[in-house]
Amino acid sequence: MTAKLEPFTAAPALMKSWMATSIAVAKSLEPSLIELVKIRSSQINGCANCINMHTVEAREKGETEQRIYLLSAWREAPCYTDRERAALAWTESLTRLSEAHTHEAAYETLKAHFTEEEQVNLTLMINVINGWNRIAIGFGLWIDPAAAKSAAA
């Protein structure tokens, strides 16, 4: 894959702000939940770059291979908590919002497991990863996770 452009070069100020927002939102909930949301949204959107990056990050944060592999079938897999299931249902309903308006049922489950602040934080995280998916797919980005980590440092 050849990148069409480098967003951080083309629009450095806004991309720096976008990155800062992404980092802040990612710190707003438990890391394991954040990575599951990032991976699941990226799977739905077909973003190879983000799936690659976030599965590596999930492993580094202690996520198991089993839970990563089963994520696309989370409803049938017994290895996710009720809180994670609520977050994944909310992720799917917002990521697929244009396909079917199923967010009301997902929201009822979400309310049972997340405070109002956590609901906002999770919704922002879903928006952020969907945005990154669109940036990566739209501009043909492929970022090696090790290179991204060294660039961030």
VOGU-3710 file (C-alpha; in Angstrom, 3 decimals, decimal comma):
1> mtaklepfta> 0,000/0,000/0,000  1,285/3,410/-0,946  0,196/6,384/1,086  -1,594/9,112/-0,841  -0,285/11,757/1,541  1,146/12,118/5,027  -1,513/13,864/7,171  0,963/14,992/9,845  2,966/16,804/7,167  -0,025/18,166/5,253
11> apalmkswma> -1,868/19,549/8,302  0,549/19,432/11,249  -1,306/21,694/13,696  -4,666/19,962/13,397  -3,133/16,484/13,339  -1,162/17,325/16,482  -4,420/18,415/18,160  -6,178/15,275/16,874  -3,402/13,111/18,311  -3,538/14,911/21,668
21> tsiavaksle> -7,307/14,409/21,807  -6,884/10,737/20,901  -4,361/10,203/23,687  -6,488/12,013/26,264  -9,619/10,059/25,362  -7,704/6,757/25,418  -6,696/7,471/29,025  -10,297/8,018/30,127  -11,218/4,329/30,603  -9,405/1,103/31,421
31> pslielvkir> -6,729/0,251/28,797  -8,033/-3,243/28,051  -11,497/-1,904/27,237  -10,095/0,895/25,088  -8,056/-1,556/22,996  -11,038/-3,886/22,491  -13,093/-0,934/21,254  -10,329/0,219/18,915  -9,873/-3,250/17,457  -13,597/-3,956/17,047
41> ssqingcanc> -14,333/-0,655/15,354  -11,334/-1,145/13,067  -12,540/-4,650/12,169  -15,962/-3,302/11,209  -14,406/-0,518/9,143  -11,861/-2,835/7,522  -8,876/-0,750/8,595  -5,855/-3,054/8,354  -3,526/-0,351/9,655  -5,517/0,170/12,851
51> inmhtveare> -6,215/-3,538/13,400  -2,483/-4,191/13,143  -1,533/-1,324/15,408  -4,127/-1,941/18,119  -3,700/-5,704/18,328  0,005/-5,106/18,963  -0,837/-2,478/21,604  -3,456/-4,753/23,195  -0,909/-7,558/23,554  1,606/-5,138/25,074
61> kgeteqriyl> -1,052/-4,155/27,630  -1,660/-7,802/28,562  -4,561/-8,765/26,318  -4,720/-12,465/25,484  -4,550/-13,965/22,031  -7,848/-15,742/22,644  -9,740/-12,524/23,356  -8,186/-10,775/20,369  -9,031/-13,667/18,026  -12,601/-13,979/19,311
71> lsawreapcy> -13,399/-10,275/19,206  -15,319/-10,429/15,931  -17,573/-13,072/17,541  -17,759/-11,509/21,017  -21,470/-12,272/21,443  -20,800/-16,027/21,333  -17,487/-15,993/23,211  -17,629/-16,442/27,006  -14,388/-14,565/27,721  -15,742/-10,986/27,850
81> tdreraalaw> -17,245/-9,288/30,890  -20,715/-7,751/30,890  -19,094/-4,307/30,910  -16,981/-5,196/27,867  -20,041/-6,610/26,102  -21,946/-3,380/26,737  -19,026/-1,367/25,340  -18,715/-3,616/22,288  -22,448/-3,403/21,557  -22,259/0,403/21,832
91> tesltrlsea> -19,171/0,427/19,593  -20,911/-1,635/16,943  -24,132/0,361/17,043  -22,349/3,713/16,655  -19,837/2,452/14,089  -22,699/1,018/12,015  -25,113/3,867/12,710  -26,014/4,330/9,050  -26,836/0,628/8,608  -29,480/0,281/11,302
101> htheaayetl> -30,567/2,395/14,178  -29,966/-0,157/16,924  -28,336/2,211/19,362  -31,364/2,469/21,701  -31,089/-1,171/22,828  -27,313/-0,881/23,086  -27,690/2,288/25,140  -29,930/0,597/27,675  -27,226/-2,010/28,280  -24,536/0,659/28,340
111> kahfteeeqv> -26,334/2,588/31,119  -26,271/-0,484/33,341  -22,466/-0,749/33,239  -21,139/2,795/32,728  -21,539/6,067/34,575  -22,697/9,063/32,549  -19,125/10,356/32,352  -17,885/6,947/31,207  -20,639/6,840/28,577  -19,371/10,114/27,139
121> nltlminvin> -15,745/8,966/27,353  -16,547/5,700/25,561  -18,555/7,505/22,893  -15,646/9,887/22,316  -13,285/6,893/22,022  -15,558/5,301/19,425  -15,610/8,565/17,491  -11,831/8,886/17,707  -11,093/5,387/16,413  -13,663/5,745/13,649
131> gwnriaigfg> -11,901/8,973/12,688  -8,492/7,281/12,662  -9,932/4,467/10,537  -11,128/6,996/7,997  -7,818/8,856/7,970  -5,830/5,626/7,540  -8,105/4,117/4,888  -8,716/7,403/3,078  -5,038/8,247/2,739  -3,725/4,680/2,387
141> lwidpaaaks> -1,652/4,769/5,571  0,352/1,868/6,928  2,226/2,671/10,099  4,442/0,068/11,698  3,568/-0,060/15,429  7,252/-0,085/16,439  7,945/2,972/14,271  4,916/4,772/15,713  6,102/4,047/19,243  9,606/5,371/18,583
151> aaa> 8,220/8,460/16,842  5,966/9,170/19,829  8,934/8,884/22,192
//
